[in-house]
């Protein structure tokens, strides 16, 4: 009697299936859609209000005193930047910390044992969504603000010096903050505590380092918020002199390091830590 042995091959979950699953998981949350939509609307209104204020108080001699920077700042001011940072960081944190808090992560990892691939899929979906969110807020804010200022012949074109860099920097700032939040969510796990840590990391830590000393300036220039502030400047001519000023190339590099580094750290921690 001959026994026939059959080999059963377990199909490996394709990465595109992980992407589709994470997208459905992300976009099926109605609260997430409302948060992104309402915050984007609020950002647009804040920037439009700033442009209207500059329009009302504009005088022709302002063009001789660096009004280009004012026109850009009206496109995305300090308060909208802070709001964008909080929303992006919070969303990134909740993408993973919410699963830990609810216990859903156990079912997810049972279906997808490859933890690094799982986090990579989450990072790809999160990065793409927040890039679209940041690009929409940045592009529409720039267009609306410059349309208002054009009534005083003070509006800027996207081809003017510093304008395209300004818009791109704000657009990329959103996914950078979101990925930093994702890493924080992996490290802290508890949703509320992770959101708080994300806010402290992105908002409070940059204020702890100045450009007075070279070592302090080196750390400050690597932080996302400080890097954004440098990229938003047309030039350093109208700013206070600094012994260790940031560079445009270094600020772009800081964005890249945060985007890649946070995902790598998060994947390493998730892969090694028990639930």
Secondary structure as UniProt FT lines:
FT   HELIX           15..27
FT   HELIX           30..56
FT   HELIX           60..64
FT   TURN            65..66
FT   HELIX           67..75
FT   HELIX           78..102
FT   HELIX           104..111
FT   HELIX           115..149
FT   HELIX           150..152
FT   TURN            158..159
FT   TURN            161..162
FT   HELIX           163..188
FT   HELIX           191..199
FT   HELIX           200..204
FT   HELIX           205..208
FT   HELIX           214..222
FT   HELIX           224..231
FT   TURN            237..238
FT   TURN            243..244
FT   HELIX           248..272
//
